[in-house]
Amino acid sequence: MPAHDMLAARLTIHLDAAVVWHHRPAYAELVHRAHREGLAG
């Protein structure tokens, strides 16, 4: 898809640094999954 045809959106999630998911910080898991699905940022 040409860059001029793409839409952009922003998602902001606030997490306490102590929140964990399978012994990993939850924020790290969210970033990992977002990148895996092709999201940038």
SVG drawing of the C-alpha trace seen along z (x, -y; Angstrom):
<svg xmlns="http://www.w3.org/2000/svg" viewBox="-7 -11 18 28">
<polyline fill="none" stroke="black" stroke-width="0.4" points="0.0,0.0 1.5,-3.4 2.4,-5.5 -0.1,-8.3 -3.0,-5.7 -2.2,-4.6 -4.1,-5.7 -2.5,-6.5 -3.7,-6.2 -2.2,-6.5 -2.8,-4.1 -1.7,-5.0 -1.7,-2.5 -0.7,-3.3 0.6,-0.5 2.2,-0.3 5.8,0.8 5.1,3.7 2.5,5.3 4.0,8.6 2.9,11.1 4.5,14.6 7.4,13.2 8.1,10.3 7.1,6.7 3.7,6.3 4.8,3.2 7.6,5.3 5.0,8.0 2.7,5.3 5.5,3.8 6.7,7.3 3.1,8.2 2.6,4.9 5.8,5.2 4.9,8.8 1.6,7.6 3.3,4.9 2.7,1.8 5.5,-0.8 6.7,-2.9"/>
</svg>
